[in-house]
Amino acid sequence: MFPLSSGDAVMAHCIRPALPLKSVPPMHPILSPTDIHQIYLALGREKLHPENAVRQLVDKGYEEEMARSLVSKLVKEQQTAVFKENIRVRKLEERRKVSFLIIFLIAVAGPVSGTTIGLWYIVGAVAAGLAGHFGRPDKPASGIVGGVSLVLLFPCAWTLYMQDRSSSLSLELLIPLLMAAVPAYCLSILAGRLFDNHRKS
């Protein structure tokens, strides 16, 4: 009577869509708003089967029709929330992939082509910061610092790796990239903890 797919159930468990007390139906003479809210939370966290929730409400004095209506409404809200969360996660993942590709191309373009113009790296760092912000809208400071750090650190890593070499294989590009990516990633995490978490709190 209250269909929930396995994928929806998993997502519903993860996002914990707790409804505020103002969303709880009017108080029943023998059932307080807190009791109803707890049932809503239990359903949202997959700790209570819909049919059991109906019986629980009936046992506390609700008519079965009203109890089914309340539980059915929550299940529909759960399914809508899961659908929207899936879309949000997919879009965010796509943005991160595009952002990483842009930052990667900016980082490697200057050193690989032998560019020594300082203005190129300044403009590249700004562009990488914007790309990082685009890719991490949930943690903008982390995205900006990560992008800028990679663009500024990769030329140093490339110079160190190539100082005793006259040529390199394309696969070897991964070595200086990794040398720059590790500290850039650490700086990104540090910026996220210092600024993004503080901003949310």
N, C-alpha and C positions, 0 to 999 in steps of 0.2 A: 504493500500500500504506500510505502514511502521509499521509493527506489533510490539507492545510492550506489554508484559504480565504485569499484575498488580504487581507481585513480583519484576520484573525488574524496573518498574516505581518507586516503593518505594525505592529500593536500589539506583537508579540513583539520586533520590532526596537527599539521605543521603550523598553520597560520593562527590558530586559536582566536577565532572571531568573537571575542567577548562582547555581548550586547550590554549597553548601559542600562541602568535601572529604569530610565525614562522610557526605554523601548519595551519594557515588560508590560503585559496586559494588566488591566485594572485588578485590584486586589479582590480575591475571593473571601467571603466571610470567614473561612477557616484556613485560608492559605495566604501567608504573608508575601509581599513582593520579593523579599529576600529568598524565600523558598523557591518561588518561581524562577528567580534569577539563577539560583544554583542549578536548577534543572536545565535551564538554557545553556549554562556553562558546561555542564556534564555532556549534553548532546554535542556541543561544539567541539569538545575534546575527545569525542568518540568513546566516552566512558559509559554511555547509556544508550541502549537500543531504542529507536523511536517507539516501538510497541510497548516496551517497558516504561518509557516516559509517559505514555498515555495511561497505562494502568496506575502509575504512581500518582498522576493527577486525579484520576478517578477515585483512588483510595483516599485521597485527601479532600474529596467533596465535589470535584468538578463533574459535570455531566460529560458523558463519553463523547458526545458530538463536539462540545466546546474543547475538550482535551485534545481530540484529534485535530481540530482546527488550529490550535496553538502549536502543536508539534509539527503539523504539516507546514505551517508558515515558516517555522525555523528551518526545517529541512530545505525548503525552497531558497531561503536566504543563504543557507550554507552552500548550496549548489551554485548560486549566483556569485558568491564570494570566491569560491574555488575557481570558477571560470575566469573571473576578472584577475585573480592572482596569477593564474597560468599565463594569461596574456601579458601581464606586467613583467613577469619573470623572463618570458621570451624576448620581449622588446628590450629589456635591460641587457640581456646577454648579447643581442645583436649589436647594441650600441657599444658594448665593451670590445667586441671583435673589431668593429670598424675603427674604434679609437686606438686599439693596439696596433693595427696595421698602419695607420697614419703616423703614429709616433715612431714605429719601427723604420718606416721609409725616411722620415725626417732625420732620425738618428744616424742612419748608415749613409745617407746621400752625400753629406759633406766629406767625411773622412775617406770614404771609398773613392770619391772623385778627386781627392787631393785638394779640396778647397781649404784655403787658409784665411779667407776673409772673415774677420771677426763679426761683421754685421750679419753674415749668413747664420752664424750660430746663435746670435741674439734673437733674430727673427724666428729661427727654428725652435728655440726654447719657448718663445711666446706661443707659437703655433702648437707646440706639443702640450703646453699647459692648457690651452683651450681645448685641445683634443682630449686630454685627460679629464677635464671637467665635464665634457660631453659624455665620456664613457662611464663616469662615476657620479651621476647626479645625486646618488644617495650619500656619497662621501666625497664632496668636491675637493677638499684640501688634499686628501690622499691621491686623487687623480691628478691634480695639478702638480704636486711635488713629484710624483712618480714619473710623469711625462717629462717635466723639465730636467729632472735628475738624469734620466736615461740619455737625453740629447746632449747634456753637458759632460757626462761621464764617458760616453762611448768614444769620443775622439781620443781621450787619454788612454783608454784601454786599447784602442786600435793602434795608437803610436807605440805603446809598450810592446804589443804583440808583434808589430811589423818592423821594429827597429833593426833587427838583424836579418831581415828577409827582403828579397828583391821582388817577390811575387807571392801570391797566395791562391789557394783553391777556394771556390765559392763556398764549399762546406766549412772551411776554416773561419768564415765570417761568424759562425756561431760561437766561437771561443771568446773573442773580445766582446761580443754581444752579451754573453753570459757573465763575463767579468764586470760589465757595466750594469747589467740587469739586477744582479744580486744586491749591491749596495743601494741601487735605485728603489728596489722593492722594500728594503729595510727602511729607507727614508720615507717611503710612501706609507708604510704601516705606522711609523712614528708620528707622521703628520696627522694621520687619521685618528690616532689615540689622543693627540694633543688638542686638535681643533674640531674634528667632526664629532667625536663623542662628547666633547665639552659643549658644542653647539646644541646637540640633541637634548642634553640634560638641562 
